[in-house]
Amino acid sequence: MTQLFFYIVPVAVILGFMIFIHELGHFMVAKALGVRVEQFAIGFGTRLIGFRKGETDYRINAIPLGGYVKMSGENPMDDRTGDPGEFMSHSRWHRFLIAIAGPTMNILLAIVLLTIVYRVHYEYPASKDQPAVIGWVEQDSPAAKIGAQPGDRITQIADVQDPTWGDVMSKDMLNPNQPLNVVIQRGSQRIEQQIVPEAVTVNQVGSAGWHPDEPVIVGILEPGMPAQKAGIVEGDKIVAMDGQPVASIESMIESLQQTKDKPVNFTIVRGSQTLNLTIQPVLAAASGTPQNRDDWFDRLLRRLGFGGSVARKPEAHYRIGFSYSPEMKVGSLPLTEAFRRSLTDNRANSLMLLDLVGKLVQGKISPKTISGPIGIAQVAGDAAQEKGWTPLIEITAMISLNLGVFNLLPFPIMDGGVILLLFIEAVMRRDISLQIKERIYQAAFVFLVLFATMVIYNDIAKTIAQRLP
């Protein structure tokens, strides 16, 4: 019950705040332009609580799946009286400003929140902004099939020159089963190849199987497992196994599958000490803790809006019992630099979201990548349980950006659809007939219901798949 509380409360607060900010944008611009607002609502359906002030009923409704600002004469099918307070009595320019105000508020909020994070406590995986020098290649992975080797540097992937690991992983994830042109530098040799990331995890995102060279730092220890019994503590750095350097958590896991239950000598750095501990691995499934070896990959997914944990299904393998904690960079930026970094990151994330939508429409990426309320609850709950307040603020910024960008898509009923119809009418220099608008909105509503059903079904299916043995 306590665990459920940590998931329900954060998502309720975050989504409620996002919806409020979005509708507040519509409300403020409508009022400023002289449009009469009849209702300012959070949720749909039956009114639960609220109050009336002036001409507006401020209310919270029974179905917490969105919100709306109801303006007089907003529905094209309503009878028009010519009242200057009616929405349709205003110019297309005014209606455009009202429509775009909601998404704009969400995007501005995302910029402000990330600026605060970067100004106060900027923390991110160290490998994310490092040059893409390969530290480990998974056996039989797409990277292994094209001959990639540890020490190679990825100098180009798709249209990105001199990518960081963050760039490489983003391209991989957005292109499952799709060919990507890559250029690899090996010493003085320049190698041009084409790689096809395979679809992995319940989210069906792409993975090429190459990983950065990064230290193995011990995170959460599992009670009763060999690592804890041997005296390993959180924060220890594992640098070698049986005298062989450990390049990454992936290489360590793969090595354990080779040695199986044979005792292994681990060389560990703890502060200024170097320790040697002999530990016998056991065959066991992963514990399912939020911070696993895919933690930094998970953070990238969250920023892209894929939601949920990306950990692979917990299969039994040889292990010693701890979760991987990626090396993090922590710092703070001056206000102007924090603002510029926020603009840059939000722009990059917006472009990746649009790329995701484009690939969904083209059928190049699975609909399973999209998360609904359950997936968002999982992400928000995981962030709420992480140390510090910045993970939750980052997730809030991501959700706000998603809400703003998706609402700008040119789909009827959504704000972008309203803007599209206004643009068409401006080009035509006349209003679209009410009959055509009515059919458009009816079809859009049916599609929206079907889409919401699919998203929620995917959420439930992914949640079940993550918990199956």
Order of alpha helices (4+ residues) and beta strands (2+ residues): alpha-beta-beta-alpha-beta-beta-alpha-beta-beta-alpha-beta-beta-beta-beta-beta-beta-alpha-beta-beta-alpha-beta-beta-beta-alpha-beta-beta-beta-alpha-alpha-alpha-alpha-alpha
